[in-house]
Amino acid sequence: MITNFVLAFFFGWIMVITFIVYKLRNHYNQLTSRTRRRSIDEILDAVLKQGKSNETNQQELKKELDKVQSHLKHSYQKMGLVRFDAFGKSEGEQSFVLALLNENNDGVILNFIYIHDGVRIYAKQIKGGKGEKHELSEEEKQAVGKAG
């Protein structure tokens, strides 16, 4: 009786182990057939090689990104526009001020003053959000404020 029980237990155990081995073998065969490799070692070597290649590409992309970001700091990123009536008459707000600033609030202010003969354009340099050589008018300060 005990021998029958032991034999039944071992038979069950062999069935479980056979099932596990069968599943593992199928998984292994599927893995190697999908990757067109013959062994797990070849698959792991390919993964490690690809990982190293990705790391190199990532370092190159980071260098390029840093370069682009340093160039962007000097480009105009902010813009402020204020329309106003230059002479206080009822001509409408046909004159305007345009502020073009970079990340450090450096840039240029362009004044477009509408008069009956045409348009007059004036420019002022901006450093740190303030006029570099000339004092800013109220409209120019508003344009810088909108840009910032």
OpenMM code with the backbone's topology and positions (N, CA, C; nanometers):
from openmm import Vec3, app, unit

residues = "MET ILE THR ASN PHE VAL LEU ALA PHE PHE PHE GLY TRP ILE MET VAL ILE THR PHE ILE VAL TYR LYS LEU ARG ASN HIS TYR ASN GLN LEU THR SER ARG THR ARG ARG ARG SER ILE ASP GLU ILE LEU ASP ALA VAL LEU LYS GLN GLY LYS SER ASN GLU THR ASN GLN GLN GLU LEU LYS LYS GLU LEU ASP LYS VAL GLN SER HIS LEU LYS HIS SER TYR GLN LYS MET GLY LEU VAL ARG PHE ASP ALA PHE GLY LYS SER GLU GLY GLU GLN SER PHE VAL LEU ALA LEU LEU ASN GLU ASN ASN ASP GLY VAL ILE LEU ASN PHE ILE TYR ILE HIS ASP GLY VAL ARG ILE TYR ALA LYS GLN ILE LYS GLY GLY LYS GLY GLU LYS HIS GLU LEU SER GLU GLU GLU LYS GLN ALA VAL GLY LYS ALA GLY".split()
positions = [
    Vec3(0.0824, -0.1191, 0.0000),
    Vec3(0.0000, 0.0000, 0.0000),
    Vec3(0.0873, 0.1261, 0.0000),
    Vec3(0.1845, 0.1244, 0.0865),
    Vec3(0.2740, 0.2402, 0.0918),
    Vec3(0.3538, 0.2486, -0.0385),
    Vec3(0.3943, 0.1363, -0.0927),
    Vec3(0.4689, 0.1399, -0.2180),
    Vec3(0.3827, 0.1949, -0.3314),
    Vec3(0.2558, 0.1603, -0.3317),
    Vec3(0.1661, 0.2158, -0.4345),
    Vec3(0.1533, 0.3672, -0.4180),
    Vec3(0.1441, 0.4114, -0.2936),
    Vec3(0.1328, 0.5550, -0.2651),
    Vec3(0.2608, 0.6263, -0.3079),
    Vec3(0.3769, 0.5698, -0.2774),
    Vec3(0.5053, 0.6305, -0.3146),
    Vec3(0.5191, 0.6329, -0.4660),
    Vec3(0.4831, 0.5224, -0.5314),
    Vec3(0.4904, 0.5188, -0.6771),
    Vec3(0.3955, 0.6217, -0.7410),
    Vec3(0.2769, 0.6345, -0.6855),
    Vec3(0.1805, 0.7332, -0.7361),
    Vec3(0.2354, 0.8753, -0.7162),
    Vec3(0.2951, 0.9012, -0.6020),
    Vec3(0.3531, 1.0324, -0.5736),
    Vec3(0.4645, 1.0635, -0.6736),
    Vec3(0.5572, 0.9677, -0.6942),
    Vec3(0.6665, 0.9899, -0.7877),
    Vec3(0.6160, 1.0054, -0.9312),
    Vec3(0.5148, 0.9296, -0.9669),
    Vec3(0.4567, 0.9419, -1.0995),
    Vec3(0.3975, 1.0828, -1.1177),
    Vec3(0.3249, 1.1312, -1.0151),
    Vec3(0.2686, 1.2673, -1.0186),
    Vec3(0.3787, 1.3723, -1.0263),
    Vec3(0.4825, 1.3514, -0.9470),
    Vec3(0.5953, 1.4446, -0.9457),
    Vec3(0.6626, 1.4478, -1.0832),
    Vec3(0.6818, 1.3356, -1.1460),
    Vec3(0.7430, 1.3277, -1.2784),
    Vec3(0.6529, 1.3978, -1.3811),
    Vec3(0.5233, 1.3850, -1.3675),
    Vec3(0.4307, 1.4526, -1.4588),
    Vec3(0.4417, 1.6052, -1.4449),
    Vec3(0.4496, 1.6537, -1.3207),
    Vec3(0.4620, 1.7990, -1.2961),
    Vec3(0.5928, 1.8495, -1.3552),
    Vec3(0.7020, 1.7805, -1.3289),
    Vec3(0.8325, 1.8222, -1.3801),
    Vec3(0.8333, 1.8158, -1.5331),
    Vec3(0.7737, 1.7137, -1.5911),
    Vec3(0.7662, 1.7024, -1.7371),
    Vec3(0.6879, 1.8198, -1.7952),
    Vec3(0.5783, 1.8556, -1.7323),
    Vec3(0.4981, 1.9694, -1.7785),
    Vec3(0.5794, 2.0986, -1.7734),
    Vec3(0.6528, 2.1208, -1.6633),
    Vec3(0.7338, 2.2426, -1.6484),
    Vec3(0.8441, 2.2461, -1.7540),
    Vec3(0.9121, 2.1323, -1.7729),
    Vec3(1.0185, 2.1262, -1.8743),
    Vec3(0.9608, 2.1507, -2.0128),
    Vec3(0.8470, 2.0937, -2.0425),
    Vec3(0.7828, 2.1130, -2.1719),
    Vec3(0.7511, 2.2608, -2.1951),
    Vec3(0.6939, 2.3268, -2.0949),
    Vec3(0.6614, 2.4703, -2.1059),
    Vec3(0.7879, 2.5530, -2.1258),
    Vec3(0.8933, 2.5245, -2.0482),
    Vec3(1.0190, 2.5983, -2.0608),
    Vec3(1.0813, 2.5776, -2.1992),
    Vec3(1.0765, 2.4545, -2.2490),
    Vec3(1.1327, 2.4254, -2.3802),
    Vec3(1.0563, 2.4995, -2.4900),
    Vec3(0.9249, 2.5035, -2.4811),
    Vec3(0.8444, 2.5779, -2.5785),
    Vec3(0.8754, 2.7271, -2.5738),
    Vec3(0.8863, 2.7788, -2.4524),
    Vec3(0.9191, 2.9211, -2.4364),
    Vec3(1.0567, 2.9504, -2.4969),
    Vec3(1.1541, 2.8663, -2.4696),
    Vec3(1.2891, 2.8813, -2.5230),
    Vec3(1.2877, 2.8768, -2.6756),
    Vec3(1.2154, 2.7808, -2.7317),
    Vec3(1.2075, 2.7687, -2.8775),
    Vec3(1.1401, 2.8903, -2.9408),
    Vec3(1.0357, 2.9401, -2.8779),
    Vec3(0.9688, 3.0602, -2.9303),
    Vec3(1.0626, 3.1801, -2.9240),
    Vec3(1.1343, 3.1926, -2.8151),
    Vec3(1.2269, 3.3048, -2.7980),
    Vec3(1.3374, 3.3000, -2.9025),
    Vec3(1.3950, 3.1864, -2.9205),
    Vec3(1.5053, 3.1771, -3.0168),
    Vec3(1.4562, 3.1847, -3.1607),
    Vec3(1.3365, 3.1382, -3.1889),
    Vec3(1.2863, 3.1462, -3.3266),
    Vec3(1.2462, 3.2894, -3.3622),
    Vec3(1.1930, 3.3676, -3.2695),
    Vec3(1.1529, 3.5066, -3.2961),
    Vec3(1.2744, 3.5963, -3.3169),
    Vec3(1.3831, 3.5673, -3.2486),
    Vec3(1.5019, 3.6521, -3.2579),
    Vec3(1.6011, 3.6025, -3.3617),
    Vec3(1.5746, 3.4899, -3.4236),
    Vec3(1.6615, 3.4292, -3.5251),
    Vec3(1.8004, 3.3987, -3.4685),
    Vec3(1.8065, 3.3673, -3.3430),
    Vec3(1.9321, 3.3267, -3.2790),
    Vec3(1.9213, 3.1800, -3.2404),
    Vec3(2.0352, 3.1210, -3.2172),
    Vec3(2.0352, 2.9800, -3.1827),
    Vec3(2.0360, 2.9548, -3.0329),
    Vec3(2.0844, 3.0517, -2.9565),
    Vec3(2.0930, 3.0267, -2.8123),
    Vec3(2.0645, 3.1554, -2.7355),
    Vec3(2.0379, 3.1372, -2.6085),
    Vec3(2.0140, 3.2516, -2.5198),
    Vec3(2.1384, 3.3387, -2.5111),
    Vec3(2.2574, 3.2767, -2.5151),
    Vec3(2.3816, 3.3537, -2.5105),
    Vec3(2.3897, 3.4525, -2.6261),
    Vec3(2.3538, 3.4089, -2.7450),
    Vec3(2.3554, 3.4983, -2.8606),
    Vec3(2.2540, 3.6112, -2.8439),
    Vec3(2.1385, 3.5779, -2.7884),
    Vec3(2.0352, 3.6795, -2.7653),
    Vec3(2.0853, 3.7827, -2.6656),
    Vec3(2.1438, 3.7375, -2.5555),
    Vec3(2.1943, 3.8299, -2.4537),
    Vec3(2.3092, 3.9145, -2.5082),
    Vec3(2.3963, 3.8543, -2.5888),
    Vec3(2.5046, 3.9323, -2.6502),
    Vec3(2.4484, 4.0425, -2.7395),
    Vec3(2.3464, 4.0086, -2.8169),
    Vec3(2.2843, 4.1087, -2.9048),
    Vec3(2.2184, 4.2195, -2.8232),
    Vec3(2.1536, 4.1837, -2.7138),
    Vec3(2.0888, 4.2842, -2.6276),
    Vec3(2.1935, 4.3761, -2.5651),
    Vec3(2.3038, 4.3191, -2.5174),
    Vec3(2.4099, 4.3999, -2.4572),
    Vec3(2.4743, 4.4926, -2.5602),
    Vec3(2.4950, 4.4415, -2.6811),
    Vec3(2.5520, 4.5235, -2.7885),
    Vec3(2.4592, 4.6398, -2.8225),
    Vec3(2.3303, 4.6101, -2.8315),
    Vec3(2.2322, 4.7146, -2.8617),
    Vec3(2.2259, 4.8169, -2.7486),
    Vec3(2.2347, 4.7698, -2.6249),
    Vec3(2.2337, 4.8611, -2.5102),
    Vec3(2.3521, 4.9553, -2.5122),
    Vec3(2.4698, 4.9036, -2.5468),
    Vec3(2.5895, 4.9873, -2.5551),
    Vec3(2.5747, 5.0904, -2.6671),
    Vec3(2.5195, 5.0465, -2.7804),
    Vec3(2.4963, 5.1374, -2.8926),
    Vec3(2.3967, 5.2468, -2.8538),
    Vec3(2.2918, 5.2089, -2.7826),
    Vec3(2.1929, 5.3073, -2.7370),
    Vec3(2.2544, 5.4075, -2.6408),
    Vec3(2.3421, 5.3613, -2.5541),
    Vec3(2.4074, 5.4518, -2.4588),
    Vec3(2.4953, 5.5531, -2.5315),
    Vec3(2.5689, 5.5064, -2.6327),
    Vec3(2.6521, 5.5967, -2.7121),
    Vec3(2.5660, 5.7000, -2.7845),
    Vec3(2.4567, 5.6540, -2.8451),
    Vec3(2.3657, 5.7464, -2.9145),
    Vec3(2.3050, 5.8468, -2.8180),
    Vec3(2.2712, 5.8015, -2.6985),
    Vec3(2.2124, 5.8909, -2.5991),
    Vec3(2.3120, 5.9995, -2.5582),
    Vec3(2.4386, 5.9638, -2.5429),
    Vec3(2.5400, 6.0633, -2.5072),
    Vec3(2.5577, 6.1649, -2.6194),
    Vec3(2.5573, 6.1186, -2.7440),
    Vec3(2.5688, 6.2104, -2.8573),
    Vec3(2.4485, 6.3038, -2.8648),
    Vec3(2.3286, 6.2500, -2.8426),
    Vec3(2.2077, 6.3331, -2.8443),
    Vec3(2.2085, 6.4356, -2.7324),
    Vec3(2.2594, 6.3980, -2.6159),
    Vec3(2.2683, 6.4927, -2.5035),
    Vec3(2.3621, 6.6077, -2.5382),
    Vec3(2.4751, 6.5776, -2.6021),
    Vec3(2.5680, 6.6835, -2.6442),
    Vec3(2.5004, 6.7777, -2.7430),
    Vec3(2.4284, 6.7206, -2.8393),
    Vec3(2.3571, 6.8030, -2.9373),
    Vec3(2.2494, 6.8883, -2.8719),
    Vec3(2.1764, 6.8295, -2.7779),
    Vec3(2.0715, 6.9023, -2.7082),
    Vec3(2.1298, 7.0171, -2.6270),
    Vec3(2.2419, 6.9936, -2.5598),
    Vec3(2.3078, 7.1007, -2.4839),
    Vec3(2.3508, 7.2140, -2.5762),
    Vec3(2.3993, 7.1778, -2.6938),
    Vec3(2.4414, 7.2778, -2.7915),
    Vec3(2.3222, 7.3612, -2.8388),
    Vec3(2.2127, 7.2941, -2.8687),
    Vec3(2.0915, 7.3636, -2.9143),
    Vec3(2.0378, 7.4552, -2.8040),
    Vec3(2.0373, 7.4062, -2.6807),
    Vec3(1.9871, 7.4879, -2.5693),
    Vec3(2.0735, 7.6109, -2.5474),
    Vec3(2.2048, 7.5984, -2.5638),
    Vec3(2.2900, 7.7165, -2.5464),
    Vec3(2.2641, 7.8184, -2.6571),
    Vec3(2.2337, 7.7710, -2.7788),
    Vec3(2.1998, 7.8635, -2.8872),
    Vec3(2.0639, 7.9295, -2.8634),
    Vec3(1.9710, 7.8548, -2.8070),
    Vec3(1.8368, 7.9099, -2.7837),
    Vec3(1.8365, 8.0225, -2.6808),
    Vec3(1.9307, 8.0212, -2.5881),
    Vec3(1.9345, 8.1269, -2.4867),
    Vec3(1.9524, 8.2644, -2.5491),
    Vec3(2.0148, 8.2681, -2.6674),
    Vec3(2.0414, 8.3961, -2.7322),
    Vec3(1.9376, 8.4333, -2.8377),
    Vec3(1.8428, 8.3462, -2.8630),
    Vec3(1.7406, 8.3759, -2.9629),
    Vec3(1.6216, 8.4454, -2.8963),
    Vec3(1.5442, 8.5153, -2.9770),
    Vec3(1.4254, 8.5824, -2.9244),
    Vec3(1.3196, 8.4785, -2.8912),
    Vec3(1.2786, 8.4772, -2.7662),
    Vec3(1.1821, 8.3788, -2.7191),
    Vec3(1.0544, 8.4436, -2.6683),
    Vec3(1.0640, 8.5706, -2.6337),
    Vec3(0.9489, 8.6390, -2.5743),
    Vec3(0.9119, 8.7579, -2.6622),
    Vec3(0.7816, 8.7830, -2.6679),
    Vec3(0.7341, 8.8926, -2.7501),
    Vec3(0.6207, 8.9635, -2.6768),
    Vec3(0.6276, 9.0936, -2.6752),
    Vec3(0.5205, 9.1730, -2.6152),
    Vec3(0.4783, 9.2832, -2.7112),
    Vec3(0.3487, 9.3011, -2.7254),
    Vec3(0.2956, 9.4005, -2.8187),
    Vec3(0.1968, 9.4897, -2.7439),
    Vec3(0.2176, 9.6220, -2.7573),
    Vec3(0.1269, 9.7195, -2.6955),
    Vec3(0.0870, 9.8202, -2.8032),
    Vec3(-0.0441, 9.8340, -2.8243),
    Vec3(-0.0953, 9.9333, -2.9191),
    Vec3(-0.1311, 10.0597, -2.8415),
    Vec3(-0.1102, 10.1757, -2.9043),
    Vec3(-0.1414, 10.3014, -2.8367),
    Vec3(-0.1667, 10.4111, -2.9396),
    Vec3(-0.2246, 10.5199, -2.8923),
    Vec3(-0.2484, 10.6382, -2.9754),
    Vec3(-0.1340, 10.7344, -2.9476),
    Vec3(-0.0475, 10.7561, -3.0436),
    Vec3(0.0761, 10.8313, -3.0231),
    Vec3(0.0525, 10.9778, -2.9863),
    Vec3(-0.0535, 11.0399, -3.0356),
    Vec3(-0.0722, 11.1832, -3.0147),
    Vec3(-0.1952, 11.2151, -2.9313),
    Vec3(-0.2602, 11.1154, -2.8768),
    Vec3(-0.3733, 11.1364, -2.7883),
    Vec3(-0.4983, 11.1845, -2.8573),
    Vec3(-0.5041, 11.1784, -2.9877),
    Vec3(-0.6230, 11.2199, -3.0606),
    Vec3(-0.7112, 11.0992, -3.0830),
    Vec3(-0.8207, 11.1184, -3.1487),
    Vec3(-0.9134, 11.0075, -3.1709),
    Vec3(-0.8824, 10.9336, -3.3014),
    Vec3(-0.7542, 10.9194, -3.3344),
    Vec3(-0.7148, 10.8479, -3.4557),
    Vec3(-0.7174, 10.6970, -3.4360),
    Vec3(-0.7383, 10.6522, -3.3169),
    Vec3(-0.7346, 10.5089, -3.2885),
    Vec3(-0.5944, 10.4671, -3.2482),
    Vec3(-0.5834, 10.3483, -3.2060),
    Vec3(-0.4535, 10.2984, -3.1604),
    Vec3(-0.3792, 10.2353, -3.2779),
    Vec3(-0.3274, 10.3206, -3.3660),
    Vec3(-0.2593, 10.2712, -3.4844),
    Vec3(-0.1091, 10.2561, -3.4634),
    Vec3(-0.0555, 10.3190, -3.3611),
    Vec3(0.0860, 10.3041, -3.3288),
    Vec3(0.1012, 10.1856, -3.2345),
    Vec3(0.2190, 10.1251, -3.2372),
    Vec3(0.2410, 10.0137, -3.1460),
    Vec3(0.3893, 9.9972, -3.1137),
    Vec3(0.4135, 9.9249, -3.0042),
    Vec3(0.5483, 9.8939, -2.9588),
    Vec3(0.5602, 9.7417, -2.9565),
    Vec3(0.6708, 9.6911, -3.0106),
    Vec3(0.6967, 9.5479, -3.0139),
    Vec3(0.8270, 9.5198, -2.9402),
    Vec3(0.8202, 9.4367, -2.8363),
    Vec3(0.9395, 9.3975, -2.7617),
    Vec3(0.9757, 9.2549, -2.7995),
    Vec3(1.0996, 9.2332, -2.8404),
    Vec3(1.1520, 9.1002, -2.8728),
    Vec3(1.2678, 9.0722, -2.7777),
    Vec3(1.2497, 8.9729, -2.6899),
    Vec3(1.3489, 8.9468, -2.5849),
    Vec3(1.3916, 8.8011, -2.5842),
    Vec3(1.5132, 8.7776, -2.5349),
    Vec3(1.5602, 8.6408, -2.5176),
    Vec3(1.5362, 8.5968, -2.3730),
    Vec3(1.5948, 8.4848, -2.3356),
    Vec3(1.5733, 8.4281, -2.2016),
    Vec3(1.6192, 8.5217, -2.0900),
    Vec3(1.7220, 8.6017, -2.1169),
    Vec3(1.7772, 8.6932, -2.0157),
    Vec3(1.7140, 8.8319, -2.0211),
    Vec3(1.6030, 8.8455, -2.0935),
    Vec3(1.5350, 8.9730, -2.1146),
    Vec3(1.6249, 9.0758, -2.1833),
    Vec3(1.7111, 9.0273, -2.2715),
    Vec3(1.7917, 9.1139, -2.3571),
    Vec3(1.7291, 9.1085, -2.4962),
    Vec3(1.7352, 9.2219, -2.5667),
    Vec3(1.6789, 9.2213, -2.7009),
    Vec3(1.6608, 9.3605, -2.7550),
    Vec3(1.5458, 9.3820, -2.8177),
    Vec3(1.5196, 9.5079, -2.8859),
    Vec3(1.3732, 9.5461, -2.8689),
    Vec3(1.3514, 9.6767, -2.8660),
    Vec3(1.2157, 9.7336, -2.8668),
    Vec3(1.2017, 9.8077, -2.9987),
    Vec3(1.0947, 9.7813, -3.0703),
    Vec3(1.0662, 9.8517, -3.1947),
    Vec3(0.9404, 9.9346, -3.1755),
    Vec3(0.9523, 10.0652, -3.2008),
    Vec3(0.8403, 10.1592, -3.1916),
    Vec3(0.7919, 10.1900, -3.3322),
    Vec3(0.6673, 10.1675, -3.3580),
    Vec3(0.6060, 10.2011, -3.4864),
    Vec3(0.5069, 10.3136, -3.4600),
    Vec3(0.5468, 10.4364, -3.4913),
    Vec3(0.4646, 10.5552, -3.4652),
    Vec3(0.3941, 10.5944, -3.5949),
    Vec3(0.2619, 10.5907, -3.5898),
    Vec3(0.1806, 10.6266, -3.7062),
    Vec3(0.1600, 10.7781, -3.7070),
    Vec3(0.1955, 10.8386, -3.8203),
    Vec3(0.1675, 10.9814, -3.8415),
    Vec3(0.0988, 10.9939, -3.9775),
    Vec3(0.0488, 11.1127, -4.0083),
    Vec3(-0.0270, 11.1308, -4.1327),
    Vec3(0.0575, 11.1028, -4.2572),
    Vec3(0.1872, 11.1306, -4.2509),
    Vec3(0.2748, 11.1107, -4.3669),
    Vec3(0.3171, 10.9645, -4.3846),
    Vec3(0.3005, 10.8826, -4.2849),
    Vec3(0.3442, 10.7432, -4.2939),
    Vec3(0.3696, 10.6864, -4.1543),
    Vec3(0.4704, 10.6042, -4.1462),
    Vec3(0.5055, 10.5396, -4.0195),
    Vec3(0.6522, 10.5650, -3.9915),
    Vec3(0.6804, 10.6023, -3.8683),
    Vec3(0.8188, 10.6190, -3.8233),
    Vec3(0.8523, 10.5001, -3.7337),
    Vec3(0.9717, 10.4435, -3.7540),
    Vec3(1.0128, 10.3265, -3.6769),
    Vec3(1.1378, 10.3630, -3.5982),
    Vec3(1.1332, 10.3334, -3.4677),
    Vec3(1.2462, 10.3592, -3.3795),
    Vec3(1.2800, 10.2300, -3.3060),
    Vec3(1.4085, 10.2114, -3.2800),
    Vec3(1.4518, 10.0901, -3.2099),
    Vec3(1.5369, 10.1275, -3.0895),
    Vec3(1.5234, 10.0478, -2.9833),
    Vec3(1.6057, 10.0653, -2.8636),
    Vec3(1.6556, 9.9283, -2.8196),
    Vec3(1.7786, 9.9257, -2.7738),
    Vec3(1.8329, 9.8006, -2.7212),
    Vec3(1.7884, 9.7822, -2.5766),
    Vec3(1.7608, 9.6563, -2.5418),
    Vec3(1.7157, 9.6207, -2.4075),
    Vec3(1.8194, 9.5273, -2.3451),
    Vec3(1.8545, 9.5540, -2.2223),
    Vec3(1.9464, 9.4685, -2.1471),
    Vec3(1.8849, 9.4436, -2.0108),
    Vec3(1.8540, 9.3178, -1.9824),
    Vec3(1.7951, 9.2830, -1.8536),
    Vec3(1.6575, 9.3437, -1.8308),
    Vec3(1.5837, 9.3675, -1.9387),
    Vec3(1.4485, 9.4220, -1.9274),
    Vec3(1.4436, 9.5735, -1.9156),
    Vec3(1.5588, 9.6420, -1.9276),
    Vec3(1.5640, 9.7884, -1.9181),
    Vec3(1.6355, 9.8427, -2.0409),
    Vec3(1.6088, 9.9690, -2.0706),
    Vec3(1.6747, 10.0317, -2.1845),
    Vec3(1.8246, 10.0392, -2.1609),
    Vec3(1.9023, 9.9995, -2.2606),
    Vec3(2.0483, 9.9973, -2.2433),
    Vec3(2.1070, 10.1381, -2.2515),
    Vec3(2.0688, 10.2158, -2.3533),
    Vec3(2.1228, 10.3510, -2.3698),
    Vec3(2.0177, 10.4595, -2.3511),
    Vec3(1.8907, 10.4218, -2.3690),
    Vec3(1.7827, 10.5196, -2.3629),
    Vec3(1.6777, 10.4736, -2.2620),
    Vec3(1.6146, 10.5704, -2.2000),
    Vec3(1.5059, 10.5415, -2.1056),
    Vec3(1.3845, 10.4912, -2.1833),
    Vec3(1.3105, 10.3991, -2.1240),
    Vec3(1.1933, 10.3432, -2.1903),
    Vec3(1.0693, 10.4263, -2.1592),
    Vec3(0.9826, 10.4400, -2.2600),
    Vec3(0.8545, 10.5079, -2.2383),
    Vec3(0.7604, 10.4128, -2.1645),
    Vec3(0.6463, 10.4643, -2.1257),
    Vec3(0.5491, 10.3818, -2.0525),
    Vec3(0.4995, 10.2659, -2.1389),
    Vec3(0.4723, 10.2927, -2.2660),
    Vec3(0.4271, 10.1866, -2.3558),
    Vec3(0.5353, 10.0809, -2.3757),
    Vec3(0.6607, 10.1252, -2.3852),
    Vec3(0.7712, 10.0310, -2.4015),
    Vec3(0.7873, 9.9433, -2.2773),
    Vec3(0.7707, 10.0030, -2.1607),
    Vec3(0.7776, 9.9247, -2.0361),
    Vec3(0.6641, 9.8202, -2.0309),
    Vec3(0.5469, 9.8589, -2.0788),
    Vec3(0.4354, 9.7646, -2.0830),
    Vec3(0.4656, 9.6480, -2.1781),
    Vec3(0.5241, 9.6801, -2.2931),
    Vec3(0.5589, 9.5752, -2.3896),
    Vec3(0.6619, 9.4784, -2.3318),
    Vec3(0.7605, 9.5337, -2.2615),
    Vec3(0.8619, 9.4481, -2.1958),
    Vec3(0.7938, 9.3631, -2.0885),
    Vec3(0.7006, 9.4208, -2.0143),
    Vec3(0.6276, 9.3459, -1.9126),
    Vec3(0.5448, 9.2324, -1.9729),
    Vec3(0.4817, 9.2587, -2.0867),
    Vec3(0.4041, 9.1513, -2.1535),
    Vec3(0.4943, 9.0419, -2.2066),
    Vec3(0.6129, 9.0800, -2.2531),
    Vec3(0.7066, 8.9802, -2.3062),
    Vec3(0.7653, 8.8952, -2.1949),
    Vec3(0.7889, 8.9525, -2.0800),
    Vec3(0.8541, 8.8803, -1.9696),
    Vec3(0.7615, 8.7878, -1.9018),
] * unit.nanometer
topology = app.Topology()
chain = topology.addChain("A")
for resn in residues:
    res = topology.addResidue(resn, chain)
    for name in ("N", "CA", "C"):
        topology.addAtom(name, app.Element.getBySymbol(name[0]), res)
